[in-house]
């Protein structure tokens, strides 16, 4: 049976349990009062009732109340030690039995001796009625037990009173029956109030439980990565902070920073849905490698972190890192396709450093980048010099943000010579940074960092403007070459920037040559190819730089019309000592002529290399033997001097 509006967790079983528990808590005290009343009755009737009868009644009554009281104490102590609660059916039956037993002595007292104790009649009736009332109040949470108790006690006395004709016994009998009905109403009312109160308590418990559950669910959501189901950055930092505070375990854990290799390629090729599925599978694999007490978290993108306990040294850390790399290197099946990515992992071991959570995570991040730099799909453990490299990089980043505004960037120009008459026909722009503290820095020190900072297009635009402005000061037959990275070429406004710079400098498009790498064409990106075609339409020539290395695919030489091929310095350095290099240079030169391209040999450093290139019919070259990279003034003087020499020779 359920009351309307009662929560779904409410049942009469829970009501019974609370009713019985309420009675059990009050029973020991009530039995003490019961025993006192038995003793008072024995004293009051000691000379009015046969001694043997009174003694038997007294001992029986005390035995009943003693048994019930002691049993209640035992059950209370047992309940406090146990968390489980027995079904209410058996205790309820015992309660009915005990109610009848407790009422029986007073039923005997009133039924047998009323009308025979003389002036103590009023004491007898008062004792019976008082015990009926007090016992009913105690048993009121269980109405059946309370009514059984009161009925057993009052009815025999009331019936006997009605058969005694003298005195006021008939009135006392009628009052006893009337009082029984009064008690029944009071018991019912008390039981209803008890149930309502318990219902209110249950509703409150239900509400509190719901609130606690909602809060726990919210906290779990706030600590969980929504895509993969592993922990998020917040949970990760809380774990690291907790480990840092726990001095007993602070040196027994390691942080493993995982970056998925080639994830971007899969995401771009198969779509974001496939990328999400790959992240979920990767998270599952990582979770299958580590132990249950270890934490797996996703920082965002394709980066995961494992906080592993019981990492006592490098041997333990290496073993776990190798298992992670091996697992993530296994192929994934996504949308019916076999995908293989790999992972680069950086490890920071707490026992090797006093660093806190944030710094330890940074150490693992630095080690991960070192792993990527060393060839990917491997792991690397943090070393102190990585932090020094990171601090140096940080200084470069900070300086780069203001280098353009402070005019610290500068263009140098390496001349390109005709190998036939040793005349300068063009220059290649090479950027330098005149650092206020570290002096003149080559592009190797800062360009890749600029790309990571998102400054590639900004610096590239500056190079284009400066190169075109400088070209306006040189003879019209001098071509200026500018290197553009794949990132810069993929910009949707590079062709427009070049066109604006040419107009601003008032020079022809034939004065500018854009140098690209094989990677730019191999990506086959529609935006890149579109920008290159627009540059060709403007009239700018396109040169393929460092040809012969990397992918060395010849297909894009046919699909995209190039104006110049620059042979990588690796082959030039081996001329005369490697037949293969001679053959490659000769083949490239012949291929370029067939494609109507000119050829430039890079990195000429010895007279023997120069002589060999001339014999292989390579038309142009550059290198330290012919001319070092020079600032604008030096390049101007070199151009003028070579023109004068050619004029004198002619």
C-alpha positions, -999 to +999 in steps of 0.1 A: +000+000+000+013+035-009+000+069+000-006+093-028+022+118-034+047+095-016+081+091-033+088+060-053+113+049-026+085+049+001+069+016+011+052+002+041+082-020+046+102+010+055+073+022+077+074-010+096+111-009+101+109+026+115+079+017+137+097-013+152+129+006+156+111+034+175+094+009+199+127-010+203+145+022+214+119+030+241+114-006+253+142-009+279+131+023+297+094+012+295+102-022+310+119-004+339+087+015+346+067-017+341+088-035+368+083-006+392+045-007+387+046-045+393+064-039+426+039-011+436+010-034+429+025-062+449+030-038+479-005-024+475-022-059+475+001-079+498-026-083+525-056-083+502-047-112+479-035-146+488+003-145+493+010-175+470-011-160+442+004-126+446+039-140+446+033-160+414+018-130+397+047-108+407+074-132+396+056-139+363+052-102+356+088-095+364+099-124+343+080-112+313+091-076+315+127-087+323+128-110+293+114-083+269+137-056+283+169-077+281+160-089+246+155-053+235+189-043+248+205-072+230+188-064+197+197-028+199+234-035+204+233-061+176+217-036+153+243-010+160+271-034+150+253-047+118+245-026+087+219-050+074+183-049+087+162-081+089+128-081+072+101-066+094+077-096+093+092-117+121+099-088+145+063-076+140+050-110+150+072-111+180+060-076+189+023-088+189+033-118+211+052-096+235+023-071+236-001-099+246+024-113+272+030-079+288-008-072+289-016-106+304-004-100+340-026-069+343-055-086+326-052-113+353-049-086+380-080-068+369-100-099+358-094-120+389-091-095+417-114-066+409-142-066+434-122-084+460-096-059+473-119-036+492-108+000+495-079-007+471-103-011+442-094+024+430-057+016+431-062-016+411-083+001+384-058+030+383-029+006+378-047-013+350-059+018+332-025+035+337-006+006+323-031+003+294-026+040+286+012+041+289+017+008+270-006+020+242+014+052+239+046+031+236+031+007+211+012+034+191+036+033+161+023-002+155-015+002+160-024-035+160+000-042+188-012-012+208-049-021+205-042-058+212-023-047+244-051-023+256-079-048+247-062-077+265-058-055+296-091-036+298-117-059+285-115-087+311-116-061+340-145-041+323-166-073+317-162-085+353-171-050+367-204-052+348-213-084+366-207-069+400-239-053+413-227-034+443-209-001+443-199+017+411-185-014+394-210-012+365-200+024+358-163+014+361-169-014+335-186+010+311-158+035+316-133+008+309-149+000+275-153+037+267-117+043+276-107+014+253-125+031+224-108+064+233-074+047+233-081+031+200-088+065+185-057+080+201-036+050+188-049+055+153-042+092+154-007+086+168+000+060+142-011+084+114+011+112+128+040+088+130+035+077+094+032+113+082+063+123+100+082+093+086+069+101+051+082+137+055+116+124+066+117+099+037+108+126+013+136+148+027+160+118+025+149+113-011+155+149-020+189+150-003+199+117-021+187+132-054+207+164-047+238+144-037+235+122-068+231+153-091+261+169-075+282+138-079+271+135-115+279+171-121+313+167-105+320+135-126+311+154-157+333+183-147+362+159-142+356+138-174+365+143-210+332+143-229+346+126-260+367+098-247+353+093-211+388+095-195+397+123-170+401+158-182+427+185-175+410+195-142+410+160-129+446+156-140+458+187-121+439+176-090+456+142-090+490+159-095+483+183-067+472+155-044+503+135-051+524+166-044+508+170-010+512+133-001+548+132+009+548+094+013+540+089-024+554+121-039+585+103-053+568+072-065+549+083-096+556+093-132+539+116-157+537+102-193+528+129-219+514+112-251+510+129-285+495+108-313+517+109-344+500+115-378+466+121-361+460+153-381+465+135-414+438+109-405+415+136-392+419+157-425+417+127-448+388+107-431+369+136-414+363+146-378+340+117-370+368+093-379+392+114-359+369+113-328+366+075-332+404+073-333+407+093-302+382+071-284+401+039-295+434+054-285+421+063-250+407+028-246+441+013-255+460+035-231+435+026-204+440-011-211+478-008-206+479+011-173+466-002-140+433+007-125+448+030-099+466+050-126+450+081-141+444+085-179+435+121-189+430+139-222+443+174-223+427+182-257+433+175-293+454+144-297+473+148-264+469+124-234+486+121-201+490+091-178+499+096-141+513+062-131+520+052-095+549+030-083+574+045-108+606+041-089+631+048-116+639+048-153+636+011-158+600+010-146+592+042-166+608+029-198+589-004-196+555+013-194+564+039-221+575+011-244+542-007-239+522+024-246+542+031-278+538-005-289+501-005-283+494+028-301+516+017-330+492-012-337+468-005-366+433+009-359+402-002-379+381+030-386+352+030-410+365-001-427+399+013-432+432+003-416+448+033-399+483+034-383+495+064-364+520+058-335+528+080-306+555+102-292+558+100-254+576+122-229+582+110-194+589+129-162+598+109-131+589+125-098+618+109-079+642+127-102+628+161-095+614+183-067+590+198-092+553+202-084+524+191-106+525+219-131+562+218-136+563+180-138+537+181-165+558+207-183+589+185-180+569+156-196+557+179-224+593+190-231+604+153-232+576+145-256+588+173-280+623+158-278+608+124-287+591+139-317+622+157-328+642+124-327+619+107-351+585+101-335+569+068-324+592+066-295+596+078-259+620+102-242+627+108-205+631+143-193+667+157-189+677+190-174+691+204-207+656+201-222+645+228-197+674+250-208+663+245-244+628+254-235+639+285-217+660+295-247+630+289-270+609+310-246+633+339-250+632+335-288+594+336-287+594+367-265+619+385-288+601+376-320+569+393-309+587+427-311+615+420-337+595+434-366+585+465-348+621+471-337+635+466-372+657+438-359+650+415-389+673+419-419+676+404-454+709+390-467+713+380-504+733+351-517+742+356-553+733+331-581+759+331-609+759+321-645+785+293-646+793+303-682+804+339-677+804+341-639+779+370-640+754+375-611+720+368-626+700+368-594+700+365-556+683+344-530+669+362-500+679+348-467+664+363-435+685+371-405+677+384-370+700+409-355+692+399-319+701+427-293+718+402-270+728+371-291+739+389-323+731+378-358+709+347-359+703+324-389+667+313-398+674+279-382+673+296-348+639+312-351+618+305-383+603+272-371+594+289-338+578+317-357+557+291-376+546+276-343+537+310-330+516+318-361+539+345-373+549+328-406+526+349-427+535+382-410+572+376-414+567+363-450+548+395-459+576+416-446+602+396-466+582+400-498+579+438-493+616+442-484+628+420-513+607+438-539+618+472-525+655+462-527+651+447-562+640+482-574+675+494-567+692+467-589+695+462-626+664+448-643+681+415-652+686+406-616+660+382-603+652+381-566+643+347-551+621+344-520+616+311-501+580+305-490+571+277-466+541+254-473+523+272-445+528+306-462+518+293-497+486+278-483+476+313-471+447+325-492+462+359-498+499+353-507+494+360-544+476+392-536+505+402-512+531+396-539+511+416-565+507+445-540+545+444-532+554+445-569+532+474-576+544+493-545+581+488-556+572+495-593+590+465-606+579+438-631+567+404-619+596+388-639+620+402-613+606+379-586+610+342-582+592+322-555+611+292-542+590+263-529+599+228-516+587+194-527+565+192-497+544+221-509+535+203-541+533+168-526+505+179-502+484+185-533+463+210-513+438+228-536+445+262-520+483+258-524+480+249-560+455+277-566+479+303-551+508+289-572+487+292-604+478+328-595+514+337-590+522+322-624+494+343-639+509+374-624+541+366-641+562+355-611+585+325-618+584+294-596+615+275-586+616+240-569+642+242-541+663+213-527+653+190-555+663+153-551+657+149-514+626+142-494+599+125-514+616+131-548+584+125-568+585+135-604+548+135-610+544+172-599+570+183-624+546+173-652+514+184-635+527+219-625+548+241-648+580+251-630+606+277-642+636+265-623+650+234-605+675+238-577+696+207-571+702+200-535+737+205-521+739+169-510+745+158-546+768+186-553+790+178-524+796+142-537+804+152-573+836+134-585+835+110-556+802+093-563+791+080-597+755+081-586+757+118-577+772+125-612+744+105-628+717+122-607+730+157-615+733+149-652+697+134-652+682+164-635+700+187-659+687+168-689+651+166-674+651+203-668+661+211-704+633+188-716+608+206-694+622+240-705+635+248-670+668+263-659+689+245-633+708+259-603+733+239-584+733+247-546+762+245-522+792+249-546+822+250-523+852+237-543+868+245-578+864+208-586+827+209-580+824+240-602+844+224-630+823+192-628+790+211-630+802+229-661+811+196-677+776+184-669+760+214-686+745+230-654+739+266-662+737+283-628+751+279-594+754+293-559+776+285-529+804+298-507+829+294-535+811+318-557+796+342-531+786+344-494+752+357-483+756+395-481+737+424-467+720+447-493+750+470-497+775+442-502+752+425-527+748+457-546+786+461-548+790+425-559+764+428-587+781+459-600+816+444-599+806+413-618+789+435-644+821+455-648+842+424-651+819+409-678+820+443-696+858+443-696+860+407-708+836+415-736 
